[in-house]
Amino acid sequence: MSSSQSYAVTIAGGGLGGLAAALSLRQKGLRTTVLEQAPELGEVGAGIQTAPNASRILIGLGLRTRLEEIKTEPLDQVRRRWEDGSIIAQLPLGERVKREYDAPYWHYHRADLHRVLLDACLDPDGPGPVVEVHTDAKVVGIDRTDPIRPVAITADGRGFAGDVLIGADGIRSSVRDAMGLPDTLVFSGEMAYRALIPGDKIAADPATRFLLDRFHSTIWYGPDRHLVHYMIRGGEYLNVVAIVPCTLDVDQSWTAPATADELVDAFPGWDDRVAAMLSKAEGDASKWALYHRRRDPVWVDGHVTLLGDACHAMLPYQAQGASQAMEDAAVLAEELGAVTADGIAGALTRYVSRRAKHAGMVQEASLRNMTFYHLPDGPEQRERDEKLKNFSGESDVSYDWLWRGTPLNDPDLEAFSYPFVR
């Protein structure tokens, strides 16, 4: 029987979920190869939120010092009405979350968080075998001639053999397709505008300067649409995600460039501060058709498995897509790191049994939030706004359920307490 350290794992996809898996596996002593389709490793220009459940995973990987260098901490959670910007609710977030959940709620530039994970994967002084990374390596198929040694086949004909193949290659996963799993993608009918607005533009305008006075995580609610914004890089940028009915030709393209005028025009009749904010968007604004996957517990076939959006892509209405992928990564590494090569099939089965129900509940809550966020003004909207005032959760899952504790069995992480300065 071989030792766990002697077997190898191949990961298709070098995004946040794939790198979190690679680092987690490395720290379990496994040899890991990451295959990324892009010519260079990196992330799109956008913000990302990590709630305590994800922060706990990242800090447990030894990344706290680096994360503190790149994070921006929102002090409050703010909910606003669309037509006049009136505050439905404002509750403390930053210190309260660390006190109640022993882990922080932080915002990042996605590229900064990606770089922290990549550096840790490649650090020659880190624990475990250094991760091997290949770019320009899009996985297009799997050779399973030997069922316990799946070979990832890339578009240029190369083959990468391993004892396990993980499909962390996103919502349009080629690994999933190669596994022959059913197509569970569903188009939501909505799209997201994404933009990074320079903080100096926000500061220069009296209508928007208040956004720099105190960092918030803010959602504006309106009929058929909503708007999320928060500062990243300590105020260098305002990250904006604006959800509206989809006008993209989704048969041709899931994404396209967007202009500041488009963003402004997408929110007619909204508070003037919304237009003032969106009008400052610069050339890298974009729009994305929003898809999700139907809940599906089948993530494994032999020694091939899925992670993140490849198996449970969700709408962004819980800000949990990347966070759930990080939880997947940690649980998968815990299971694989505990077995020898002949125990891989059982480890993968246990991984799915520990993750599919939980991630599926978050998927469904995110889907129901699409209606919850976009109610027309009226009795249901007023009932929703009353519910939002206590911030215990939104549609189906409570923050307490989502943020407390860890999905891991590791007693060191279960007992982890975030040491913050009072």
C-alpha positions, 0 to 999 in steps of 0.5 A: 500500500502506498502512502498518501504522499506518493499519489498525485492530484490534477486540478483543471482550473486555476481560479480561486477554487482551484488554487484553494484546492491546490494549496489545501492538498499541498498542505496535506502532503499531496503532489498537485498539478494545476492546469489553467486554460488562460495564457497567464494566471490571474483574475478579472478586475472585480471585487470579492467578499469573503464571509467568515466561513471562507475567511476561516478556511483561508486563515486556516491555510496560514494566509492571515498576514498576507490577507490583512495586507490586501483586505478592506474591512466593511464596518457596517452592512447597509440596506437602501431603498431604490427611489430615495436611498433611504436606509432600511437598515444599518447594522455593524459588520466588521467588529461584530462578525469577528466577535460573534463568528471568530473570523472576519468579513473582508473585501478584496480585489479578486486579483489580489486574493488570487495572487496570495493563493498562487504565491502560497502554492508556489512558495518553496518554503511552504509545507508540502510539495510545491504546486506545479502550474501550467498555463495555456492548458485547457482541459478538453477531455479525459482518457480513462483507459486506466480507471484509477489513473485519469489523464486530463487531455488539453487542447494542444494534445498533452496528457496529464495523468494523476490518481485524482482529477478535479474539475475546478474549471467553472460554470462551463466545465469541460471536465463535467462534460467529459464525465458525461454528467447531465446539463444542469445549467439554467439561465436566470433571465438576468445579467450583472454589470460589473465595474471598478470605479476609481476612489478618487472620482468618488471622493471628488464628487460631493454626491458620492464622497460619503462612500469613503467616510466609512466603509460599508457593504451596501445593497440597494433594493428596487423592483426587478433590479438591485445594486451592490457596492463596496470599497476595495484596496482601502478605498482605491476602488469602489466595486459595483455589481448591478443586477438587471433584466438581461439584454444580452444575446445569450445564444451568442455571448455570455459577456460583453463590454459595458459603458457608464451610460449603459449602467446609468440608463439601467437604473431609471428613476433611482436615487440621484446618487446611484447615477452619480456613482455609476456615471464614473465607471471607466473602460473595463465595465462589463455585463454578464448573463447570469446562469446557475445550476440545478441542485445535483448531488452527483459530483464524482465518477470514479477518480474524477470529481468536481468543485465549485461552479462546476458542480454547484454554480449559484446566483450571486445573491448570497455572495457565496459562490467563491466561498462555497468553492473554498469550503469544497477545497478544504473538505476535499483535501481533508478527505484525500489527505487522510487516505492512501491511494487505494482509498481515493474512491471512498474519500471522494464519496465522503467529500460529496456526502459532506458538501453536496447538501450544504452547497445545494442549500446555499444554491437554492437560497441564492436562487430564491433571493432573486425574487426576494431582492427584486420585489415590486413596491407593495405589501410583500416589499414592506414585509421584506424590508421589516425582515431585513432590519434584524439581519438574521438572514435573507430568504432561506438560510441564516447568517448564523448557519452560513457563517458559524463554525467550519465544515472541517473535522480538523480539531485545530480549526474547529477550536480556532479563535480569531485573535483581533485587537480590541 
